Amino acid sequence: MISGKIYALDFEPEIIRTVERKAIEFNLNNVFSVLRDFMLEGSGLKDSSVDFVFLFNILHAKDPRRSAKGSL
């Protein structure tokens, strides 16, 4: 469904391994999993280098609205 690159970021190694395993299982060559703490380090991607961002489960942050706004 998506022809571009998909970046999956998480700070849990097991989640990254699961994403990698599923990408192989479904033959998805455009999925790139990145072990990274988004809340502390940001995405590591260049500004304006992506067309869409989906943040999931950031509600545990102290101030999720501020965190998302500042990180994007």
Beta strands, then each sheet from edge to edge (+ up, - down):
strand 1: 6-10
strand 2: 31-35
sheet 1: 1+ 2+
end
